[in-house]
Amino acid sequence: MPQLDTSTWLTTILSMFLALFITFQLKISKHNFHHNPELTVKMPKQNTPWETKWTKIYLPLSLPL
């Protein structure tokens, strides 16, 4: 039964990690990230009907027996 030659495994694994690292770096470098996301996202305040009314939520476990 022939022996398994493992002498090239280190080179194969290291080249795989290097290729994955380069691939991910290239994919990430193509994205445009905002410098300050707080300045770009400003949602207008919307008034909802239930904000002006007093409401109380009754949970089933909080009701008296």
All heavy atoms as TSV, in Angstrom:
chain	resi	resn	atom	element	x	y	z
A	1	MET	N	N	0.857	-1.181	0.000
A	1	MET	CA	C	0.000	0.000	0.000
A	1	MET	C	C	0.896	1.236	0.000
A	1	MET	O	O	1.762	1.367	0.867
A	1	MET	CB	C	-0.887	-0.036	1.250
A	1	MET	CG	C	-1.876	1.063	1.308
A	1	MET	SD	S	-3.049	0.713	2.633
A	1	MET	CE	C	-3.815	2.268	2.738
A	2	PRO	N	N	0.691	2.172	-0.932
A	2	PRO	CA	C	1.581	3.336	-1.011
A	2	PRO	C	C	1.312	4.324	0.125
A	2	PRO	O	O	0.186	4.428	0.629
A	2	PRO	CB	C	1.236	3.947	-2.363
A	2	PRO	CG	C	-0.123	3.459	-2.673
A	2	PRO	CD	C	-0.268	2.124	-2.027
A	3	GLN	N	N	2.342	5.027	0.504
A	3	GLN	CA	C	2.234	6.036	1.550
A	3	GLN	C	C	1.706	7.342	0.954
A	3	GLN	O	O	1.970	7.656	-0.211
A	3	GLN	CB	C	3.602	6.273	2.196
A	3	GLN	CG	C	4.115	5.079	2.973
A	3	GLN	CD	C	3.272	4.829	4.210
A	3	GLN	OE1	O	2.828	5.765	4.858
A	3	GLN	NE2	N	3.029	3.577	4.526
A	4	LEU	N	N	0.982	8.100	1.778
A	4	LEU	CA	C	0.436	9.380	1.343
A	4	LEU	C	C	1.531	10.436	1.452
A	4	LEU	O	O	2.129	10.619	2.518
A	4	LEU	CB	C	-0.761	9.752	2.209
A	4	LEU	CG	C	-1.485	11.041	1.860
A	4	LEU	CD1	C	-2.072	10.926	0.450
A	4	LEU	CD2	C	-2.586	11.313	2.856
A	5	ASP	N	N	1.808	11.118	0.356
A	5	ASP	CA	C	2.850	12.142	0.338
A	5	ASP	C	C	2.266	13.454	0.857
A	5	ASP	O	O	1.405	14.058	0.221
A	5	ASP	CB	C	3.376	12.318	-1.085
A	5	ASP	CG	C	4.528	13.300	-1.127
A	5	ASP	OD1	O	5.140	13.537	-0.065
A	5	ASP	OD2	O	4.795	13.823	-2.217
A	6	THR	N	N	2.722	13.875	2.030
A	6	THR	CA	C	2.198	15.100	2.653
A	6	THR	C	C	3.195	16.237	2.577
A	6	THR	O	O	3.037	17.243	3.259
A	6	THR	CB	C	1.838	14.838	4.122
A	6	THR	OG1	O	3.004	14.391	4.805
A	6	THR	CG2	C	0.741	13.804	4.235
A	7	SER	N	N	4.216	16.126	1.771
A	7	SER	CA	C	5.253	17.150	1.733
A	7	SER	C	C	4.756	18.446	1.094
A	7	SER	O	O	5.297	19.512	1.371
A	7	SER	CB	C	6.482	16.640	0.985
A	7	SER	OG	O	6.133	16.328	-0.346
A	8	THR	N	N	3.761	18.386	0.253
A	8	THR	CA	C	3.269	19.608	-0.413
A	8	THR	C	C	2.050	20.211	0.271
A	8	THR	O	O	1.528	21.218	-0.200
A	8	THR	CB	C	2.912	19.297	-1.873
A	8	THR	OG1	O	1.902	18.282	-1.891
A	8	THR	CG2	C	4.128	18.812	-2.637
A	9	TRP	N	N	1.585	19.614	1.366
A	9	TRP	CA	C	0.389	20.126	2.024
A	9	TRP	C	C	0.586	21.537	2.575
A	9	TRP	O	O	-0.301	22.378	2.490
A	9	TRP	CB	C	-0.053	19.183	3.141
A	9	TRP	CG	C	-0.737	17.955	2.647
A	9	TRP	CD1	C	-0.780	17.490	1.370
A	9	TRP	CD2	C	-1.487	17.033	3.433
A	9	TRP	NE1	N	-1.502	16.328	1.307
A	9	TRP	CE2	C	-1.950	16.017	2.567
A	9	TRP	CE3	C	-1.803	16.942	4.769
A	9	TRP	CZ2	C	-2.715	14.955	2.995
A	9	TRP	CZ3	C	-2.564	15.887	5.204
A	9	TRP	CH2	C	-3.017	14.900	4.324
A	10	LEU	N	N	1.747	21.798	3.163
A	10	LEU	CA	C	1.992	23.119	3.752
A	10	LEU	C	C	1.940	24.189	2.666
A	10	LEU	O	O	1.309	25.239	2.846
A	10	LEU	CB	C	3.344	23.146	4.464
A	10	LEU	CG	C	3.707	24.478	5.120
A	10	LEU	CD1	C	2.712	24.805	6.219
A	10	LEU	CD2	C	5.118	24.442	5.653
A	11	THR	N	N	2.567	23.939	1.545
A	11	THR	CA	C	2.548	24.903	0.442
A	11	THR	C	C	1.134	25.099	-0.088
A	11	THR	O	O	0.709	26.234	-0.360
A	11	THR	CB	C	3.459	24.411	-0.704
A	11	THR	OG1	O	4.739	24.116	-0.167
A	11	THR	CG2	C	3.568	25.435	-1.791
A	12	THR	N	N	0.375	24.036	-0.192
A	12	THR	CA	C	-0.998	24.132	-0.698
A	12	THR	C	C	-1.880	24.931	0.254
A	12	THR	O	O	-2.654	25.802	-0.168
A	12	THR	CB	C	-1.587	22.724	-0.889
A	12	THR	OG1	O	-0.727	21.980	-1.738
A	12	THR	CG2	C	-2.975	22.792	-1.479
A	13	ILE	N	N	-1.763	24.659	1.545
A	13	ILE	CA	C	-2.597	25.348	2.533
A	13	ILE	C	C	-2.222	26.826	2.619
A	13	ILE	O	O	-3.098	27.703	2.663
A	13	ILE	CB	C	-2.482	24.643	3.901
A	13	ILE	CG1	C	-3.130	23.273	3.816
A	13	ILE	CG2	C	-3.111	25.481	5.003
A	13	ILE	CD1	C	-2.901	22.403	5.031
A	14	LEU	N	N	-0.935	27.122	2.627
A	14	LEU	CA	C	-0.523	28.521	2.702
A	14	LEU	C	C	-0.932	29.299	1.455
A	14	LEU	O	O	-1.373	30.447	1.554
A	14	LEU	CB	C	0.990	28.615	2.919
A	14	LEU	CG	C	1.482	28.183	4.296
A	14	LEU	CD1	C	2.990	28.269	4.372
A	14	LEU	CD2	C	0.842	29.010	5.387
A	15	SER	N	N	-0.822	28.687	0.292
A	15	SER	CA	C	-1.240	29.386	-0.919
A	15	SER	C	C	-2.756	29.562	-0.960
A	15	SER	O	O	-3.257	30.574	-1.476
A	15	SER	CB	C	-0.753	28.640	-2.156
A	15	SER	OG	O	-1.348	27.365	-2.214
A	16	MET	N	N	-3.505	28.633	-0.376
A	16	MET	CA	C	-4.955	28.774	-0.304
A	16	MET	C	C	-5.329	29.955	0.590
A	16	MET	O	O	-6.184	30.775	0.241
A	16	MET	CB	C	-5.587	27.494	0.250
A	16	MET	CG	C	-7.086	27.575	0.412
A	16	MET	SD	S	-7.776	26.273	1.425
A	16	MET	CE	C	-7.028	26.643	2.994
A	17	PHE	N	N	-4.678	30.063	1.767
A	17	PHE	CA	C	-4.957	31.186	2.657
A	17	PHE	C	C	-4.575	32.513	2.010
A	17	PHE	O	O	-5.291	33.510	2.141
A	17	PHE	CB	C	-4.230	31.028	3.994
A	17	PHE	CG	C	-4.921	30.099	4.935
A	17	PHE	CD1	C	-4.243	29.031	5.495
A	17	PHE	CD2	C	-6.248	30.274	5.274
A	17	PHE	CE1	C	-4.878	28.165	6.365
A	17	PHE	CE2	C	-6.898	29.412	6.144
A	17	PHE	CZ	C	-6.205	28.355	6.687
A	18	LEU	N	N	-3.467	32.550	1.298
A	18	LEU	CA	C	-3.055	33.766	0.628
A	18	LEU	C	C	-4.057	34.159	-0.463
A	18	LEU	O	O	-4.437	35.330	-0.588
A	18	LEU	CB	C	-1.658	33.581	0.021
A	18	LEU	CG	C	-1.090	34.793	-0.694
A	18	LEU	CD1	C	-0.886	35.930	0.294
A	18	LEU	CD2	C	0.204	34.428	-1.380
A	19	ALA	N	N	-4.525	33.191	-1.220
A	19	ALA	CA	C	-5.507	33.473	-2.269
A	19	ALA	C	C	-6.832	33.962	-1.669
A	19	ALA	O	O	-7.453	34.893	-2.192
A	19	ALA	CB	C	-5.727	32.226	-3.120
A	20	LEU	N	N	-7.265	33.339	-0.572
A	20	LEU	CA	C	-8.501	33.791	0.077
A	20	LEU	C	C	-8.352	35.197	0.639
A	20	LEU	O	O	-9.270	36.019	0.533
A	20	LEU	CB	C	-8.884	32.823	1.197
A	20	LEU	CG	C	-9.522	31.519	0.749
A	20	LEU	CD1	C	-9.688	30.583	1.939
A	20	LEU	CD2	C	-10.859	31.776	0.099
A	21	PHE	N	N	-7.207	35.485	1.236
A	21	PHE	CA	C	-6.970	36.816	1.793
A	21	PHE	C	C	-7.005	37.868	0.687
A	21	PHE	O	O	-7.664	38.914	0.827
A	21	PHE	CB	C	-5.624	36.837	2.520
A	21	PHE	CG	C	-5.272	38.174	3.082
A	21	PHE	CD1	C	-5.898	38.643	4.216
A	21	PHE	CD2	C	-4.322	38.968	2.460
A	21	PHE	CE1	C	-5.582	39.883	4.732
A	21	PHE	CE2	C	-3.999	40.201	2.962
A	21	PHE	CZ	C	-4.634	40.665	4.101
A	22	ILE	N	N	-6.330	37.607	-0.416
A	22	ILE	CA	C	-6.316	38.561	-1.525
A	22	ILE	C	C	-7.719	38.728	-2.113
A	22	ILE	O	O	-8.146	39.841	-2.419
A	22	ILE	CB	C	-5.303	38.112	-2.599
A	22	ILE	CG1	C	-3.889	38.243	-2.050
A	22	ILE	CG2	C	-5.459	38.916	-3.873
A	22	ILE	CD1	C	-2.832	37.637	-2.923
A	23	THR	N	N	-8.449	37.640	-2.232
A	23	THR	CA	C	-9.809	37.713	-2.783
A	23	THR	C	C	-10.714	38.571	-1.903
A	23	THR	O	O	-11.444	39.433	-2.394
A	23	THR	CB	C	-10.401	36.303	-2.926
A	23	THR	OG1	O	-9.520	35.508	-3.718
A	23	THR	CG2	C	-11.771	36.344	-3.552
A	24	PHE	N	N	-10.664	38.343	-0.594
A	24	PHE	CA	C	-11.511	39.123	0.305
A	24	PHE	C	C	-11.090	40.581	0.345
A	24	PHE	O	O	-11.926	41.480	0.447
A	24	PHE	CB	C	-11.524	38.528	1.711
A	24	PHE	CG	C	-12.437	37.352	1.839
A	24	PHE	CD1	C	-11.935	36.099	2.127
A	24	PHE	CD2	C	-13.796	37.488	1.672
A	24	PHE	CE1	C	-12.769	34.999	2.238
A	24	PHE	CE2	C	-14.648	36.396	1.785
A	24	PHE	CZ	C	-14.128	35.158	2.066
A	25	GLN	N	N	-9.794	40.851	0.278
A	25	GLN	CA	C	-9.339	42.234	0.256
A	25	GLN	C	C	-9.836	42.953	-0.994
A	25	GLN	O	O	-10.239	44.111	-0.932
A	25	GLN	CB	C	-7.807	42.291	0.322
A	25	GLN	CG	C	-7.246	41.874	1.664
A	25	GLN	CD	C	-7.668	42.803	2.771
A	25	GLN	OE1	O	-7.667	44.014	2.615
A	25	GLN	NE2	N	-8.051	42.237	3.893
A	26	LEU	N	N	-9.809	42.278	-2.114
A	26	LEU	CA	C	-10.301	42.895	-3.341
A	26	LEU	C	C	-11.807	43.123	-3.295
A	26	LEU	O	O	-12.307	44.146	-3.768
A	26	LEU	CB	C	-9.943	42.014	-4.545
A	26	LEU	CG	C	-8.460	42.005	-4.929
A	26	LEU	CD1	C	-8.222	40.990	-6.031
A	26	LEU	CD2	C	-8.035	43.391	-5.370
A	27	LYS	N	N	-12.555	42.185	-2.704
A	27	LYS	CA	C	-14.004	42.358	-2.601
A	27	LYS	C	C	-14.353	43.498	-1.655
A	27	LYS	O	O	-15.260	44.296	-1.918
A	27	LYS	CB	C	-14.661	41.065	-2.132
A	27	LYS	CG	C	-14.685	39.986	-3.194
A	27	LYS	CD	C	-15.351	38.733	-2.688
A	27	LYS	CE	C	-16.839	38.814	-2.715
A	27	LYS	NZ	N	-17.426	38.960	-4.038
A	28	ILE	N	N	-13.631	43.607	-0.550
A	28	ILE	CA	C	-13.924	44.655	0.426
A	28	ILE	C	C	-13.526	46.020	-0.122
A	28	ILE	O	O	-14.187	47.022	0.136
A	28	ILE	CB	C	-13.217	44.339	1.758
A	28	ILE	CG1	C	-13.894	43.148	2.419
A	28	ILE	CG2	C	-13.216	45.532	2.698
A	28	ILE	CD1	C	-13.212	42.650	3.661
A	29	SER	N	N	-12.444	46.080	-0.880
A	29	SER	CA	C	-11.968	47.371	-1.376
A	29	SER	C	C	-12.909	47.981	-2.410
A	29	SER	O	O	-12.830	49.177	-2.678
A	29	SER	CB	C	-10.574	47.224	-1.974
A	29	SER	OG	O	-10.634	46.452	-3.158
A	30	LYS	N	N	-13.812	47.218	-2.988
A	30	LYS	CA	C	-14.738	47.741	-3.986
A	30	LYS	C	C	-15.963	48.392	-3.362
A	30	LYS	O	O	-16.750	49.026	-4.056
A	30	LYS	CB	C	-15.176	46.620	-4.933
A	30	LYS	CG	C	-14.044	46.159	-5.816
A	30	LYS	CD	C	-14.498	45.069	-6.757
A	30	LYS	CE	C	-13.328	44.603	-7.613
A	30	LYS	NZ	N	-13.709	43.517	-8.511
A	31	HIS	N	N	-16.161	48.245	-2.057
A	31	HIS	CA	C	-17.315	48.828	-1.389
A	31	HIS	C	C	-17.022	50.263	-0.985
A	31	HIS	O	O	-15.910	50.601	-0.604
A	31	HIS	CB	C	-17.696	48.018	-0.143
A	31	HIS	CG	C	-18.288	46.692	-0.463
A	31	HIS	ND1	N	-19.570	46.536	-0.920
A	31	HIS	CD2	C	-17.768	45.451	-0.391
A	31	HIS	CE1	C	-19.820	45.259	-1.118
A	31	HIS	NE2	N	-18.733	44.572	-0.807
A	32	ASN	N	N	-18.041	51.095	-1.055
A	32	ASN	CA	C	-17.928	52.472	-0.604
A	32	ASN	C	C	-18.562	52.576	0.775
A	32	ASN	O	O	-19.771	52.398	0.933
A	32	ASN	CB	C	-18.634	53.424	-1.575
A	32	ASN	CG	C	-17.916	53.484	-2.902
A	32	ASN	OD1	O	-16.699	53.372	-2.950
A	32	ASN	ND2	N	-18.672	53.642	-3.975
A	33	PHE	N	N	-17.755	52.892	1.776
A	33	PHE	CA	C	-18.249	53.034	3.130
A	33	PHE	C	C	-18.357	54.518	3.466
A	33	PHE	O	O	-17.496	55.326	3.099
A	33	PHE	CB	C	-17.308	52.345	4.126
A	33	PHE	CG	C	-17.255	50.864	3.963
A	33	PHE	CD1	C	-16.167	50.246	3.362
A	33	PHE	CD2	C	-18.298	50.069	4.404
A	33	PHE	CE1	C	-16.122	48.872	3.213
A	33	PHE	CE2	C	-18.265	48.698	4.259
A	33	PHE	CZ	C	-17.173	48.107	3.658
A	34	HIS	N	N	-19.403	54.879	4.188
A	34	HIS	CA	C	-19.581	56.255	4.616
A	34	HIS	C	C	-18.621	56.551	5.759
A	34	HIS	O	O	-18.398	55.708	6.632
A	34	HIS	CB	C	-21.013	56.509	5.060
A	34	HIS	CG	C	-22.002	56.342	3.956
A	34	HIS	ND1	N	-22.107	57.230	2.910
A	34	HIS	CD2	C	-22.930	55.384	3.715
A	34	HIS	CE1	C	-23.058	56.835	2.090
A	34	HIS	NE2	N	-23.572	55.707	2.552
A	35	HIS	N	N	-18.095	57.760	5.762
A	35	HIS	CA	C	-17.174	58.123	6.833
A	35	HIS	C	C	-17.909	58.310	8.153
A	35	HIS	O	O	-17.429	57.898	9.196
A	35	HIS	CB	C	-16.415	59.395	6.468
A	35	HIS	CG	C	-15.504	59.199	5.294
A	35	HIS	ND1	N	-14.383	58.418	5.349
A	35	HIS	CD2	C	-15.566	59.668	4.024
A	35	HIS	CE1	C	-13.782	58.413	4.171
A	35	HIS	NE2	N	-14.483	59.159	3.350
A	36	ASN	N	N	-19.048	58.965	8.101
A	36	ASN	CA	C	-19.831	59.203	9.308
A	36	ASN	C	C	-21.285	58.858	8.998
A	36	ASN	O	O	-22.014	59.677	8.445
A	36	ASN	CB	C	-19.703	60.664	9.751
A	36	ASN	CG	C	-20.237	60.856	11.143
A	36	ASN	OD1	O	-20.779	59.931	11.742
A	36	ASN	ND2	N	-20.099	62.055	11.677
A	37	PRO	N	N	-21.738	57.665	9.358
A	37	PRO	CA	C	-23.104	57.281	8.998
A	37	PRO	C	C	-24.180	58.097	9.697
A	37	PRO	O	O	-25.310	58.154	9.245
A	37	PRO	CB	C	-23.176	55.806	9.392
A	37	PRO	CG	C	-22.072	55.585	10.343
A	37	PRO	CD	C	-21.022	56.606	10.039
A	38	GLU	N	N	-23.859	58.757	10.808
A	38	GLU	CA	C	-24.876	59.544	11.509
A	38	GLU	C	C	-25.297	60.760	10.697
A	38	GLU	O	O	-26.418	61.233	10.802
A	38	GLU	CB	C	-24.346	59.981	12.871
A	38	GLU	CG	C	-24.065	58.813	13.796
A	38	GLU	CD	C	-23.339	59.244	15.048
A	38	GLU	OE1	O	-23.013	60.430	15.169
A	38	GLU	OE2	O	-23.105	58.380	15.893
A	39	LEU	N	N	-24.411	61.278	9.880
A	39	LEU	CA	C	-24.750	62.458	9.091
A	39	LEU	C	C	-25.572	62.101	7.861
A	39	LEU	O	O	-26.325	62.934	7.362
A	39	LEU	CB	C	-23.464	63.167	8.659
A	39	LEU	CG	C	-22.619	63.745	9.780
A	39	LEU	CD1	C	-21.343	64.339	9.201
A	39	LEU	CD2	C	-23.391	64.799	10.543
A	40	THR	N	N	-25.426	60.907	7.368
A	40	THR	CA	C	-26.123	60.547	6.138
A	40	THR	C	C	-27.528	60.010	6.393
A	40	THR	O	O	-28.365	60.075	5.513
A	40	THR	CB	C	-25.327	59.501	5.355
A	40	THR	OG1	O	-25.141	58.356	6.174
A	40	THR	CG2	C	-23.973	60.052	4.925
A	41	VAL	N	N	-27.789	59.475	7.574
A	41	VAL	CA	C	-29.096	58.876	7.859
A	41	VAL	C	C	-29.844	59.799	8.807
A	41	VAL	O	O	-29.571	59.855	9.995
A	41	VAL	CB	C	-28.939	57.475	8.493
A	41	VAL	CG1	C	-30.298	56.900	8.823
A	41	VAL	CG2	C	-28.164	56.566	7.579
A	42	LYS	N	N	-30.784	60.554	8.250
A	42	LYS	CA	C	-31.630	61.426	9.073
A	42	LYS	C	C	-33.069	61.162	8.677
A	42	LYS	O	O	-33.526	61.583	7.625
A	42	LYS	CB	C	-31.270	62.894	8.870
A	42	LYS	CG	C	-29.945	63.252	9.486
A	42	LYS	CD	C	-29.732	64.737	9.501
A	42	LYS	CE	C	-28.432	65.032	10.225
A	42	LYS	NZ	N	-28.186	66.460	10.344
A	43	MET	N	N	-33.761	60.443	9.518
A	43	MET	CA	C	-35.149	60.110	9.250
A	43	MET	C	C	-36.036	61.199	9.850
A	43	MET	O	O	-35.828	61.615	10.988
A	43	MET	CB	C	-35.504	58.763	9.878
A	43	MET	CG	C	-34.670	57.619	9.350
A	43	MET	SD	S	-34.968	57.296	7.618
A	43	MET	CE	C	-36.623	56.688	7.697
A	44	PRO	N	N	-37.034	61.638	9.095
A	44	PRO	CA	C	-37.955	62.628	9.661
A	44	PRO	C	C	-38.822	61.984	10.743
A	44	PRO	O	O	-39.168	60.813	10.672
A	44	PRO	CB	C	-38.799	63.063	8.459
A	44	PRO	CG	C	-38.679	61.930	7.491
A	44	PRO	CD	C	-37.337	61.305	7.725
A	45	LYS	N	N	-39.129	62.775	11.748
A	45	LYS	CA	C	-39.959	62.286	12.846
A	45	LYS	C	C	-41.400	62.182	12.384
A	45	LYS	O	O	-41.980	63.144	11.894
A	45	LYS	CB	C	-39.859	63.254	14.024
A	45	LYS	CG	C	-40.727	62.918	15.192
A	45	LYS	CD	C	-40.084	61.867	16.057
A	45	LYS	CE	C	-40.860	61.734	17.338
A	45	LYS	NZ	N	-41.567	60.523	17.482
A	46	GLN	N	N	-41.970	60.988	12.527
A	46	GLN	CA	C	-43.354	60.784	12.122
A	46	GLN	C	C	-44.218	60.671	13.374
A	46	GLN	O	O	-43.929	59.888	14.264
A	46	GLN	CB	C	-43.485	59.512	11.291
A	46	GLN	CG	C	-42.763	59.581	9.963
A	46	GLN	CD	C	-42.908	58.295	9.180
A	46	GLN	OE1	O	-43.393	57.305	9.696
A	46	GLN	NE2	N	-42.471	58.304	7.943
A	47	ASN	N	N	-45.264	61.461	13.394
A	47	ASN	CA	C	-46.194	61.407	14.515
A	47	ASN	C	C	-47.196	60.287	14.278
A	47	ASN	O	O	-47.880	60.255	13.268
A	47	ASN	CB	C	-46.928	62.735	14.671
A	47	ASN	CG	C	-45.977	63.808	15.140
A	47	ASN	OD1	O	-45.008	63.503	15.828
A	47	ASN	ND2	N	-46.245	65.041	14.771
A	48	THR	N	N	-47.274	59.408	15.229
A	48	THR	CA	C	-48.226	58.312	15.141
A	48	THR	C	C	-49.387	58.606	16.078
A	48	THR	O	O	-49.231	59.321	17.071
A	48	THR	CB	C	-47.561	56.980	15.511
A	48	THR	OG1	O	-46.956	57.107	16.787
A	48	THR	CG2	C	-46.499	56.615	14.488
A	49	PRO	N	N	-50.562	58.075	15.792
A	49	PRO	CA	C	-51.736	58.394	16.618
A	49	PRO	C	C	-51.591	57.948	18.066
A	49	PRO	O	O	-52.146	58.557	18.969
A	49	PRO	CB	C	-52.882	57.657	15.936
A	49	PRO	CG	C	-52.376	57.124	14.660
A	49	PRO	CD	C	-50.901	57.251	14.658
A	50	TRP	N	N	-50.851	56.869	18.305
A	50	TRP	CA	C	-50.789	56.369	19.675
A	50	TRP	C	C	-49.752	57.099	20.513
A	50	TRP	O	O	-49.680	56.900	21.700
A	50	TRP	CB	C	-50.497	54.870	19.677
A	50	TRP	CG	C	-49.259	54.480	18.922
A	50	TRP	CD1	C	-48.000	54.503	19.383
A	50	TRP	CD2	C	-49.195	54.019	17.583
A	50	TRP	NE1	N	-47.130	54.098	18.408
A	50	TRP	CE2	C	-47.839	53.777	17.286
A	50	TRP	CE3	C	-50.144	53.781	16.599
A	50	TRP	CZ2	C	-47.413	53.312	16.056
A	50	TRP	CZ3	C	-49.711	53.316	15.372
A	50	TRP	CH2	C	-48.372	53.092	15.102
A	51	GLU	N	N	-48.965	57.974	19.919
A	51	GLU	CA	C	-48.005	58.734	20.723
A	51	GLU	C	C	-48.699	59.855	21.503
A	51	GLU	O	O	-48.217	60.266	22.555
A	51	GLU	CB	C	-46.912	59.321	19.830
A	51	GLU	CG	C	-45.932	58.291	19.349
A	51	GLU	CD	C	-44.843	58.888	18.481
A	51	GLU	OE1	O	-44.938	60.086	18.138
A	51	GLU	OE2	O	-43.916	58.156	18.154
A	52	THR	N	N	-49.779	60.345	20.979
A	52	THR	CA	C	-50.462	61.448	21.653
A	52	THR	C	C	-51.483	60.968	22.674
A	52	THR	O	O	-51.969	61.766	23.457
A	52	THR	CB	C	-51.165	62.328	20.611
A	52	THR	OG1	O	-52.066	61.506	19.869
A	52	THR	CG2	C	-50.149	62.947	19.658
A	53	LYS	N	N	-51.821	59.702	22.679
A	53	LYS	CA	C	-52.828	59.186	23.592
A	53	LYS	C	C	-52.162	58.423	24.728
A	53	LYS	O	O	-51.077	57.872	24.575
A	53	LYS	CB	C	-53.787	58.237	22.861
A	53	LYS	CG	C	-54.591	58.894	21.777
A	53	LYS	CD	C	-55.462	57.869	21.100
A	53	LYS	CE	C	-56.238	58.491	19.951
A	53	LYS	NZ	N	-57.027	57.499	19.238
A	54	TRP	N	N	-52.869	58.392	25.856
A	54	TRP	CA	C	-52.400	57.604	26.978
A	54	TRP	C	C	-52.928	56.188	26.815
A	54	TRP	O	O	-54.134	55.984	26.661
A	54	TRP	CB	C	-52.911	58.181	28.294
A	54	TRP	CG	C	-52.480	57.386	29.476
A	54	TRP	CD1	C	-51.302	57.498	30.126
A	54	TRP	CD2	C	-53.215	56.350	30.136
A	54	TRP	NE1	N	-51.246	56.606	31.159
A	54	TRP	CE2	C	-52.399	55.883	31.182
A	54	TRP	CE3	C	-54.461	55.759	29.948
A	54	TRP	CZ2	C	-52.803	54.860	32.035
A	54	TRP	CZ3	C	-54.858	54.750	30.799
A	54	TRP	CH2	C	-54.025	54.314	31.826
A	55	THR	N	N	-52.018	55.261	26.788
A	55	THR	CA	C	-52.423	53.866	26.643
A	55	THR	C	C	-51.770	53.038	27.724
A	55	THR	O	O	-50.701	53.379	28.234
A	55	THR	CB	C	-52.007	53.302	25.267
A	55	THR	OG1	O	-50.602	53.422	25.135
A	55	THR	CG2	C	-52.703	54.029	24.148
A	56	LYS	N	N	-52.416	51.969	28.069
A	56	LYS	CA	C	-51.865	51.047	29.054
A	56	LYS	C	C	-52.025	49.640	28.501
A	56	LYS	O	O	-53.079	49.285	27.988
A	56	LYS	CB	C	-52.586	51.172	30.386
A	56	LYS	CG	C	-51.955	50.331	31.461
A	56	LYS	CD	C	-52.594	50.585	32.810
A	56	LYS	CE	C	-51.911	49.759	33.866
A	56	LYS	NZ	N	-52.469	49.994	35.190
A	57	ILE	N	N	-50.968	48.868	28.615
A	57	ILE	CA	C	-50.991	47.502	28.118
A	57	ILE	C	C	-51.222	46.575	29.307
A	57	ILE	O	O	-50.495	46.634	30.292
A	57	ILE	CB	C	-49.668	47.154	27.417
A	57	ILE	CG1	C	-49.452	48.077	26.234
A	57	ILE	CG2	C	-49.649	45.709	26.970
A	57	ILE	CD1	C	-48.087	47.963	25.609
A	58	TYR	N	N	-52.243	45.741	29.210
A	58	TYR	CA	C	-52.543	44.780	30.252
A	58	TYR	C	C	-52.017	43.418	29.835
A	58	TYR	O	O	-52.441	42.870	28.822
A	58	TYR	CB	C	-54.059	44.692	30.499
A	58	TYR	CG	C	-54.614	45.927	31.136
A	58	TYR	CD1	C	-55.206	46.900	30.361
A	58	TYR	CD2	C	-54.554	46.082	32.511
A	58	TYR	CE1	C	-55.733	48.041	30.947
A	58	TYR	CE2	C	-55.064	47.216	33.098
A	58	TYR	CZ	C	-55.646	48.188	32.315
A	58	TYR	OH	O	-56.156	49.300	32.902
A	59	LEU	N	N	-51.093	42.926	30.619
A	59	LEU	CA	C	-50.590	41.585	30.370
A	59	LEU	C	C	-51.480	40.565	31.053
A	59	LEU	O	O	-52.028	40.839	32.111
A	59	LEU	CB	C	-49.164	41.457	30.884
A	59	LEU	CG	C	-48.130	42.365	30.214
A	59	LEU	CD1	C	-46.787	42.227	30.903
A	59	LEU	CD2	C	-48.007	42.005	28.743
A	60	PRO	N	N	-51.640	39.397	30.497
A	60	PRO	CA	C	-52.492	38.381	31.135
A	60	PRO	C	C	-52.012	38.003	32.529
A	60	PRO	O	O	-52.812	37.720	33.408
A	60	PRO	CB	C	-52.421	37.188	30.188
A	60	PRO	CG	C	-51.964	37.732	28.884
A	60	PRO	CD	C	-51.161	38.949	29.196
A	61	LEU	N	N	-50.724	38.008	32.767
A	61	LEU	CA	C	-50.228	37.627	34.070
A	61	LEU	C	C	-50.387	38.719	35.121
A	61	LEU	O	O	-50.282	38.470	36.311
A	61	LEU	CB	C	-48.754	37.209	33.964
A	61	LEU	CG	C	-48.490	35.970	33.113
A	61	LEU	CD1	C	-46.995	35.722	32.996
A	61	LEU	CD2	C	-49.169	34.757	33.692
A	62	SER	N	N	-50.594	39.954	34.692
A	62	SER	CA	C	-50.719	41.061	35.641
A	62	SER	C	C	-52.168	41.295	36.078
A	62	SER	O	O	-52.420	42.144	36.902
A	62	SER	CB	C	-50.133	42.326	35.061
A	62	SER	OG	O	-50.904	42.723	33.957
A	63	LEU	N	N	-53.129	40.590	35.503
A	63	LEU	CA	C	-54.528	40.779	35.870
A	63	LEU	C	C	-54.789	40.124	37.236
A	63	LEU	O	O	-54.225	39.091	37.570
A	63	LEU	CB	C	-55.428	40.152	34.812
A	63	LEU	CG	C	-55.403	40.812	33.437
A	63	LEU	CD1	C	-56.228	40.012	32.449
A	63	LEU	CD2	C	-55.933	42.220	33.533
A	64	PRO	N	N	-55.671	40.714	38.023
A	64	PRO	CA	C	-55.985	40.090	39.322
A	64	PRO	C	C	-56.783	38.804	39.117
A	64	PRO	O	O	-57.514	38.639	38.144
A	64	PRO	CB	C	-56.825	41.155	40.020
A	64	PRO	CG	C	-57.345	42.033	38.937
A	64	PRO	CD	C	-56.349	41.966	37.807
A	65	LEU	N	N	-56.646	37.932	40.084
A	65	LEU	CA	C	-57.354	36.645	40.007
A	65	LEU	C	C	-58.808	36.772	40.388
A	65	LEU	O	O	-59.255	37.486	41.154
A	65	LEU	CB	C	-56.669	35.623	40.903
A	65	LEU	CG	C	-55.262	35.268	40.454
A	65	LEU	CD1	C	-54.616	34.337	41.458
A	65	LEU	CD2	C	-55.322	34.566	39.107
